[in-house]
């Protein structure tokens, strides 16, 4: 008797749309949400998934965030959810995240200021 068993890594993209003003680059964009997981297959049929992680990527600068599992599970079920900044943890900087731009005056800086040095508004 032969068994064909395999362990692979998978990715599932979710149909999720939320328009944002990116906190990293200051541009308009949207969140792209996906899940990565490990999968055990028996005779090429996926049987068991584990090690699920949810990620969010901004379309403006490509910054990658780790998403809180409770929010990721709700998106996976198809619920209407708004992703808030406290639900995200930056995992990888994007190509446009080397500058921060003030939403008030448009001042750009490479420094990690919380407030704009030109007009005083919060970044």
LOMITOR-771013 format. One record per residue (C-alpha): residue in one letter; x, y, z. Coordinates in Angstrom, 2 decimals, decimal comma. Each point is the difference from the previous one (the first is absolute). Layout:
N
+-------+---------+---------+---------+
| kolro |      px |      py |      pz |
+-------+---------+---------+---------+
|     a |       X |       Y |       Z |
...
+-------+---------+---------+---------+
//
This chain:
123
+-------+---------+---------+---------+
| kolro |      px |      py |      pz |
+-------+---------+---------+---------+
|     x |    0,00 |    0,00 |    0,00 |
|     x |    1,34 |    3,45 |   -0,94 |
|     x |   -0,85 |    3,36 |    1,50 |
|     x |    0,80 |    3,24 |   -1,74 |
|     x |    0,40 |    2,65 |    2,69 |
|     x |    1,35 |    3,50 |   -0,33 |
|     x |    0,49 |    3,14 |    2,09 |
|     x |   -0,10 |    3,31 |   -1,85 |
|     x |   -0,28 |    3,68 |    0,76 |
|     x |   -3,04 |    1,78 |   -1,38 |
|     x |   -1,32 |    3,51 |   -0,44 |
|     x |   -3,60 |    1,16 |   -0,29 |
|     x |   -0,89 |    3,52 |   -1,15 |
|     x |   -3,22 |    1,48 |    1,35 |
|     x |   -2,45 |    2,25 |   -1,84 |
|     x |    0,30 |    2,96 |    2,37 |
|     x |   -0,11 |    3,72 |   -0,83 |
|     x |    0,80 |    2,82 |    2,38 |
|     x |    1,24 |    3,35 |   -1,28 |
|     x |    2,70 |    1,63 |    2,15 |
|     x |    2,36 |    2,91 |    0,31 |
|     x |    3,22 |   -1,87 |    0,68 |
|     x |    1,71 |    0,82 |    3,28 |
|     x |    3,37 |   -0,93 |   -1,51 |
|     x |    0,12 |    1,97 |   -3,26 |
|     x |   -3,00 |    2,34 |    0,28 |
|     x |   -1,54 |   -1,12 |   -3,32 |
|     x |   -3,46 |   -1,35 |   -0,75 |
|     x |   -0,22 |   -3,75 |   -0,38 |
|     x |   -1,87 |   -3,06 |    1,17 |
|     x |    0,69 |   -3,04 |    2,12 |
|     x |    0,62 |   -3,39 |   -1,62 |
|     x |   -0,66 |   -2,80 |    2,53 |
|     x |    1,27 |   -3,57 |   -0,25 |
|     x |    0,68 |   -3,03 |    2,16 |
|     x |    2,98 |   -2,38 |   -0,02 |
|     x |   -0,23 |   -3,53 |    1,40 |
|     x |    1,56 |   -3,46 |    0,01 |
|     x |   -2,05 |   -2,80 |   -1,54 |
|     x |    0,10 |   -3,80 |    0,26 |
|     x |   -1,22 |   -1,74 |   -3,16 |
|     x |   -0,94 |   -3,64 |   -0,35 |
|     x |   -0,19 |   -1,23 |   -3,60 |
|     x |    0,25 |    3,64 |   -1,13 |
|     x |   -3,11 |    0,97 |    1,99 |
|     x |    0,53 |    2,67 |    2,69 |
|     x |   -1,01 |   -1,52 |    3,34 |
|     x |    1,38 |    2,16 |    2,78 |
|     x |    1,08 |    3,66 |    0,24 |
|     x |    2,04 |    1,45 |    2,86 |
|     x |    2,35 |    2,88 |    0,80 |
|     x |   -2,32 |    2,64 |   -1,44 |
|     x |    1,28 |    3,56 |   -0,18 |
|     x |   -1,91 |    2,99 |   -1,35 |
|     x |    1,74 |    2,84 |   -1,85 |
|     x |   -0,97 |    3,37 |   -1,43 |
|     x |    1,93 |    1,74 |   -2,79 |
|     x |   -0,60 |    3,60 |   -1,03 |
|     x |   -0,30 |    0,61 |   -3,74 |
|     x |    1,60 |    3,45 |    0,11 |
|     x |    3,49 |   -0,79 |    1,36 |
|     x |   -0,11 |   -3,77 |    0,51 |
|     x |    0,46 |    0,08 |    3,77 |
|     x |   -0,79 |   -3,40 |    1,53 |
|     x |   -1,84 |   -0,26 |    3,33 |
|     x |   -0,84 |   -2,97 |    2,19 |
|     x |   -3,74 |    0,01 |    0,76 |
|     x |   -1,53 |   -0,95 |    3,34 |
|     x |   -1,35 |   -3,58 |   -0,28 |
|     x |   -3,46 |    0,92 |    1,33 |
|     x |   -0,46 |    2,54 |   -2,83 |
|     x |    1,47 |   -2,39 |   -2,59 |
|     x |   -2,45 |   -2,74 |    0,98 |
|     x |   -2,92 |    2,41 |   -0,37 |
|     x |    1,18 |    1,00 |   -3,49 |
|     x |    0,41 |   -3,68 |   -0,89 |
|     x |   -3,63 |   -0,65 |    1,01 |
|     x |   -1,12 |    2,85 |   -2,30 |
|     x |   -1,04 |    2,47 |    2,71 |
|     x |    0,13 |    3,74 |   -0,58 |
|     x |    2,99 |    1,25 |    1,98 |
|     x |    1,92 |    3,27 |    0,22 |
|     x |    3,72 |   -0,47 |    0,56 |
|     x |    1,31 |    2,52 |    2,55 |
|     x |    3,66 |    0,95 |    0,55 |
|     x |    0,04 |   -1,78 |    3,38 |
|     x |   -0,85 |   -3,30 |   -1,78 |
|     x |    3,21 |    0,22 |   -2,07 |
|     x |    3,67 |   -0,65 |    0,78 |
|     x |    2,53 |    1,01 |   -2,64 |
|     x |    1,80 |   -3,08 |   -1,29 |
|     x |    1,95 |    1,41 |   -2,95 |
|     x |    0,46 |    3,58 |   -1,24 |
|     x |   -1,15 |    0,83 |   -3,49 |
|     x |    1,89 |    1,67 |   -2,80 |
|     x |   -1,62 |    3,38 |    0,68 |
|     x |    0,25 |   -0,05 |    3,77 |
|     x |    3,35 |    1,78 |    0,28 |
|     x |   -1,82 |    3,37 |    0,10 |
|     x |   -2,86 |    1,08 |    2,24 |
|     x |   -2,29 |    2,67 |   -1,39 |
|     x |   -2,16 |    2,34 |    2,09 |
|     x |   -3,69 |   -0,13 |   -0,94 |
|     x |   -0,38 |    3,66 |    0,95 |
|     x |    2,82 |    1,88 |   -1,72 |
|     x |    1,67 |   -2,68 |   -2,15 |
|     x |    3,40 |    0,22 |    1,74 |
|     x |    2,14 |   -3,11 |   -0,63 |
|     x |    2,61 |   -1,41 |    2,38 |
|     x |    2,02 |   -3,17 |    0,56 |
|     x |   -0,08 |    0,44 |    3,77 |
|     x |   -2,40 |   -1,92 |    2,26 |
|     x |   -1,82 |    3,07 |    1,34 |
|     x |   -3,47 |   -0,37 |    1,51 |
|     x |   -0,83 |    3,63 |   -0,80 |
|     x |    0,85 |    2,05 |   -3,07 |
|     x |    2,92 |    2,36 |    0,74 |
|     x |   -1,44 |    2,57 |   -2,43 |
|     x |   -3,68 |    0,30 |    0,97 |
|     x |   -0,26 |   -2,06 |    3,22 |
|     x |   -2,69 |   -2,46 |   -1,16 |
|     x |    0,24 |   -3,69 |    0,82 |
|     x |    1,45 |   -2,12 |   -2,84 |
+-------+---------+---------+---------+
//
